[in-house]
């Protein structure tokens, strides 16, 4: 399978630069994966596509202010880093701009010394491991010095930082938002539960595995970066019961989907577990965990576009994206939504 097969042209004006005033006011493209039929609605009507007993699985990760701008101590050059994941204690894997300037032993200073990062490992593709040196609580220091890590295709300033968090975010650790969840409000979630739909949670801290572009022409040679995930006992029991009773499991977002599929890849049933997911889902993959997916529209040549193509069929996704472009849907992180159903 070739990378170019997952390319498409998107007019730049369709890239959403800011969130809508109301989260659930986004549009909803409804794609039937069995016959390819497309219809149009609004996300605040998502309840119409869910049934009593369905299980909706959300990713309750919380985005950290992961973008930092500092000074290289020896040359005073400005360096930008993006915290990707905490490996152990104060060791963080980071994506570095101007990475060639950062060698083992290089020290970057942030906030006039409130935080220092010492490079302890050099990896390919701009990845560096840093030991973080600070006083106090790391996440409090990060709140003072860091910025919300908006994707590079967003050029407008985000006035309300909470709009890059889901309303149900809980466990800190993501370098990007699980954007399919941004459409939910607490009122809409109450409405969903009142219909008898079960809402449960997994955690996957979004990192490079989710948003790193594919850079090899043969997509089967792409290597996913690992991302931390966890599933608690309550969620495992809810999902196992749904499977036993043949009730639908609907993932909210590709990160929730990848967590669920990772657990069933590695275990015969859902269990309380945590670990590092490197699952790469592309056409030909046989889904074990989920039935349907609520998602946003994804970048050309991305692993996420390959994932939805695996679920719905590449031709169906191509047609749905063409329809969304024709109807001037808003794309990517702050954009509109899609539900892929049976």
C-alpha positions as CSV (number, residue, x, y, z in Angstrom):
1,X,0.0,0.0,0.0
2,X,1.4,3.4,-1.0
3,X,1.3,6.6,0.9
4,X,0.0,8.6,-2.0
5,X,-3.2,6.4,-1.9
6,X,-4.1,8.3,1.3
7,X,-3.5,11.8,-0.1
8,X,-6.3,14.3,-0.9
9,X,-6.6,18.0,-1.7
10,X,-8.2,20.2,1.0
11,X,-8.8,23.9,0.4
12,X,-7.0,25.8,3.1
13,X,-10.1,27.8,4.0
14,X,-11.7,24.6,5.3
15,X,-9.1,24.1,8.0
16,X,-10.8,25.2,11.2
17,X,-8.8,27.9,13.0
18,X,-11.0,28.4,16.1
19,X,-13.5,26.3,18.0
20,X,-17.2,27.1,17.5
21,X,-18.9,29.1,20.2
22,X,-20.9,26.0,21.3
23,X,-19.0,22.7,21.3
24,X,-21.9,20.5,20.2
25,X,-22.9,22.8,17.3
26,X,-20.5,21.2,14.9
27,X,-21.8,19.4,11.9
28,X,-21.9,15.6,11.8
29,X,-21.4,13.5,8.7
30,X,-23.0,10.1,9.1
31,X,-21.3,7.3,7.1
32,X,-22.7,3.8,6.8
33,X,-19.7,1.6,6.5
34,X,-21.6,-1.3,5.0
35,X,-23.1,0.5,2.0
36,X,-21.2,3.8,1.9
37,X,-24.2,6.0,2.2
38,X,-23.6,9.5,3.6
39,X,-26.1,11.9,5.3
40,X,-25.6,15.1,7.2
41,X,-26.7,16.3,10.6
42,X,-25.4,18.2,13.7
43,X,-23.5,16.8,16.6
44,X,-26.1,17.8,19.1
45,X,-28.2,15.2,17.5
46,X,-25.7,12.4,18.1
47,X,-28.2,10.7,20.4
48,X,-30.2,9.8,17.4
49,X,-27.5,7.4,16.3
50,X,-27.0,5.7,19.6
51,X,-29.3,3.1,21.2
52,X,-30.0,2.0,24.7
53,X,-27.4,-0.4,25.9
54,X,-24.7,0.9,23.6
55,X,-21.3,1.6,25.2
56,X,-19.6,4.9,24.4
57,X,-15.9,4.9,25.2
58,X,-14.1,8.2,25.8
59,X,-10.5,9.1,26.3
60,X,-10.2,11.0,29.6
61,X,-6.6,12.2,29.0
62,X,-5.8,15.9,29.8
63,X,-3.6,18.0,27.6
64,X,-0.6,19.6,29.3
65,X,1.0,23.0,28.2
66,X,3.6,20.9,26.4
67,X,5.2,23.6,24.2
68,X,8.2,25.3,25.7
69,X,10.5,28.1,24.4
70,X,13.9,28.3,26.0
71,X,17.5,29.4,25.5
72,X,20.4,27.2,24.7
73,X,22.9,28.0,27.5
74,X,26.1,28.0,25.5
75,X,25.0,30.0,22.4
76,X,21.8,31.8,23.7
77,X,19.9,30.4,20.6
78,X,16.1,30.1,21.0
79,X,15.0,26.5,21.1
80,X,11.4,25.2,21.0
81,X,10.6,21.8,22.4
82,X,7.4,19.8,22.7
83,X,7.0,17.4,25.6
84,X,5.9,14.1,24.2
85,X,5.8,11.7,27.1
86,X,7.2,11.2,30.6
87,X,9.5,8.1,30.5
88,X,10.4,8.0,34.2
89,X,10.6,10.4,37.0
90,X,12.0,13.6,35.5
91,X,13.0,12.2,32.1
92,X,10.9,13.3,29.2
93,X,11.0,12.4,25.5
94,X,10.6,15.6,23.5
95,X,10.4,16.7,19.9
96,X,12.9,19.5,19.3
97,X,13.0,22.2,16.6
98,X,16.5,22.8,15.4
99,X,17.3,19.4,16.9
100,X,20.7,19.2,15.2
101,X,21.9,21.9,17.6
102,X,21.0,19.7,20.6
103,X,23.7,17.2,21.6
104,X,24.1,15.0,24.7
105,X,24.9,17.4,27.6
106,X,23.2,20.5,26.0
107,X,21.3,22.5,28.6
108,X,18.2,24.6,27.7
109,X,17.0,27.1,30.2
110,X,13.3,28.2,30.5
111,X,11.8,31.1,32.4
112,X,15.1,32.6,33.6
113,X,16.1,29.3,35.2
114,X,12.8,28.2,36.6
115,X,13.3,25.1,34.5
116,X,16.3,23.5,32.9
117,X,16.4,20.6,30.5
118,X,19.6,18.6,30.0
119,X,19.8,16.4,27.0
120,X,20.7,12.8,27.9
121,X,19.8,10.9,24.7
122,X,19.8,11.7,21.0
123,X,17.3,9.9,18.7
124,X,16.4,10.3,15.1
125,X,13.6,12.5,13.7
126,X,14.2,15.4,16.1
127,X,13.6,13.3,19.2
128,X,15.6,14.0,22.3
129,X,15.4,12.8,25.9
130,X,15.9,15.5,28.6
131,X,16.3,15.4,32.3
132,X,14.2,18.2,33.8
133,X,15.7,20.2,36.6
134,X,13.5,22.4,38.7
135,X,12.3,23.2,42.2
136,X,8.8,22.4,43.4
137,X,6.1,20.6,41.4
138,X,6.8,20.0,37.7
139,X,3.3,20.5,36.4
140,X,3.0,23.8,38.3
141,X,6.2,25.0,36.7
142,X,4.9,23.8,33.4
143,X,1.6,25.8,33.9
144,X,3.7,28.9,34.4
145,X,6.1,28.4,31.5
146,X,4.4,26.2,28.9
147,X,1.9,26.9,26.1
148,X,-1.0,24.7,24.8
149,X,0.4,22.6,22.0
150,X,-1.9,23.6,19.1
151,X,-1.2,21.9,15.8
152,X,0.9,23.8,13.3
153,X,-2.0,24.3,10.9
154,X,-3.8,26.4,13.5
155,X,-2.6,30.0,13.1
156,X,-5.2,31.8,15.2
157,X,-4.6,32.5,18.9
158,X,-6.8,30.3,21.2
159,X,-8.4,32.7,23.6
160,X,-9.8,30.0,26.0
161,X,-7.3,27.3,26.7
162,X,-10.0,25.0,28.0
163,X,-11.4,24.7,24.5
164,X,-8.5,22.4,23.7
165,X,-9.6,20.1,26.5
166,X,-12.6,17.8,26.6
167,X,-15.1,18.6,29.3
168,X,-14.3,15.2,30.9
169,X,-10.5,15.4,30.9
170,X,-9.0,13.9,34.0
171,X,-5.5,12.4,33.8
172,X,-2.7,14.8,32.7
173,X,-0.2,13.7,30.1
174,X,-1.2,14.4,26.5
175,X,0.8,16.5,24.0
176,X,-2.4,16.9,21.9
177,X,-6.1,16.8,22.5
178,X,-8.3,13.7,21.7
179,X,-10.2,16.0,19.4
180,X,-13.3,13.8,18.7
181,X,-14.2,14.4,22.3
182,X,-14.2,18.2,22.0
183,X,-17.8,18.2,20.6
184,X,-19.3,16.9,23.9
185,X,-20.8,19.1,26.5
186,X,-21.8,17.9,30.0
187,X,-25.5,18.5,29.1
188,X,-25.2,16.4,26.0
189,X,-23.5,13.6,28.0
190,X,-26.3,13.7,30.5
191,X,-28.8,13.4,27.7
192,X,-27.0,10.4,26.3
193,X,-26.9,8.6,29.6
194,X,-30.6,9.4,30.3
195,X,-31.3,7.3,27.1
196,X,-29.7,4.3,28.7
197,X,-26.4,4.6,26.8
198,X,-23.4,3.7,29.0
199,X,-20.4,6.1,29.0
200,X,-17.1,4.7,30.2
201,X,-13.5,5.8,29.9
202,X,-10.0,4.7,28.9
203,X,-6.9,6.8,29.0
204,X,-4.3,7.2,26.2
205,X,-1.9,10.1,26.5
206,X,-1.7,11.4,22.9
207,X,1.8,11.7,21.6
208,X,3.9,11.3,18.5
209,X,2.2,8.0,17.6
210,X,-1.0,9.8,16.9
211,X,0.1,12.9,15.1
212,X,3.5,12.1,13.5
213,X,3.1,12.1,9.7
214,X,4.0,9.0,7.7
215,X,7.3,9.6,5.8
216,X,7.8,6.3,4.0
217,X,6.1,5.6,0.7
218,X,5.3,1.9,1.6
219,X,3.0,2.5,4.6
220,X,3.6,-1.0,6.0
221,X,7.2,0.1,6.8
222,X,5.9,3.0,9.0
223,X,6.9,2.6,12.7
224,X,4.5,3.9,15.3
225,X,5.9,5.7,18.4
226,X,4.5,4.4,21.6
227,X,1.9,6.1,23.7
228,X,0.9,5.3,27.3
229,X,-2.6,3.8,27.9
230,X,-4.6,2.4,30.7
231,X,-7.9,0.7,31.3
232,X,-9.5,0.2,34.7
233,X,-11.4,-2.8,36.0
234,X,-14.8,-1.1,35.8
235,X,-14.4,-0.3,32.1
236,X,-13.1,-3.8,31.4
237,X,-16.2,-5.3,33.0
238,X,-18.6,-3.0,31.1
239,X,-16.9,-3.8,27.8
240,X,-16.9,-7.6,28.4
241,X,-20.5,-7.5,29.3
242,X,-21.3,-5.6,26.1
243,X,-19.4,-8.1,24.1
244,X,-21.2,-11.0,25.7
245,X,-24.6,-9.5,25.2
246,X,-23.7,-8.4,21.6
247,X,-24.3,-4.7,22.4
248,X,-22.4,-2.1,20.3
249,X,-19.1,-0.6,21.5
250,X,-18.6,2.9,20.0
251,X,-15.2,4.5,20.4
252,X,-15.0,8.3,20.6
253,X,-11.9,9.1,18.8
254,X,-9.1,7.2,17.2
255,X,-7.1,7.2,20.5
256,X,-10.0,5.4,22.3
257,X,-10.2,3.0,19.4
258,X,-6.5,2.3,19.5
259,X,-6.5,1.7,23.2
260,X,-9.4,-0.8,22.9
261,X,-7.8,-2.6,20.0
262,X,-4.5,-2.8,21.8
263,X,-6.0,-4.4,24.8
264,X,-7.7,-7.1,22.7
265,X,-4.7,-7.6,20.6
266,X,-2.7,-8.5,23.7
267,X,-5.4,-10.3,25.8
268,X,-8.4,-12.6,25.0
269,X,-10.8,-10.3,26.8
270,X,-10.8,-6.7,28.2
271,X,-8.8,-6.5,31.5
272,X,-7.5,-3.9,33.9
273,X,-4.2,-3.1,32.4
274,X,-1.8,-0.4,31.3
275,X,1.2,-0.2,29.0
276,X,2.5,1.4,25.8
277,X,0.6,1.1,22.6
278,X,2.3,1.0,19.2
279,X,-0.7,-0.4,17.3
280,X,-0.8,0.7,13.6
281,X,-4.2,0.2,12.0
282,X,-4.5,0.3,8.2
283,X,-6.7,-1.5,5.6
284,X,-6.6,-5.2,6.1
285,X,-6.8,-4.9,9.9
286,X,-9.5,-7.0,11.5
287,X,-11.2,-5.1,14.3
288,X,-11.7,-7.1,17.5
289,X,-12.9,-4.4,20.0
290,X,-15.2,-1.8,18.5
291,X,-18.2,-1.6,16.3
292,X,-18.5,2.1,15.4
293,X,-16.4,5.2,15.7
294,X,-17.0,8.9,16.3
295,X,-14.1,10.9,14.9
296,X,-13.0,14.1,13.3
297,X,-11.6,14.6,9.7
298,X,-8.0,13.7,9.5
299,X,-4.9,15.0,7.7
300,X,-3.8,13.7,4.3
301,X,-1.3,10.9,4.4
302,X,-1.9,10.4,8.2
303,X,-2.1,7.1,10.1
304,X,-5.5,8.2,11.3
305,X,-6.8,8.5,7.7
306,X,-5.5,4.9,7.2
307,X,-7.3,3.8,10.4
308,X,-10.7,5.1,9.4
309,X,-10.1,3.6,5.9
310,X,-9.5,0.3,7.6
311,X,-12.8,0.6,9.5
312,X,-15.1,2.0,6.8
313,X,-13.3,1.0,3.6
314,X,-11.0,3.2,1.6
315,X,-13.5,4.0,-1.2
316,X,-16.2,4.9,1.4
317,X,-13.8,7.3,3.2
318,X,-12.7,8.9,0.0
319,X,-16.3,9.5,-1.0
320,X,-17.2,10.8,2.4
321,X,-14.3,13.2,2.5
322,X,-15.1,14.4,-1.0
323,X,-18.7,15.0,0.2
324,X,-17.5,16.9,3.3
325,X,-15.3,19.1,1.1
326,X,-18.1,19.8,-1.3
327,X,-20.4,20.7,1.7
328,X,-17.7,22.9,3.2
329,X,-17.3,21.0,6.4
330,X,-14.6,22.4,8.8
331,X,-11.6,20.1,9.1
332,X,-9.1,18.8,11.7
333,X,-8.8,19.6,15.4
334,X,-11.4,22.3,15.8
335,X,-13.5,21.1,12.9
336,X,-16.6,19.0,12.3
337,X,-17.3,15.4,13.2
338,X,-18.2,12.1,11.6
339,X,-19.8,8.9,12.9
340,X,-18.9,5.7,11.1
341,X,-21.8,3.3,11.7
342,X,-23.1,-0.1,10.7
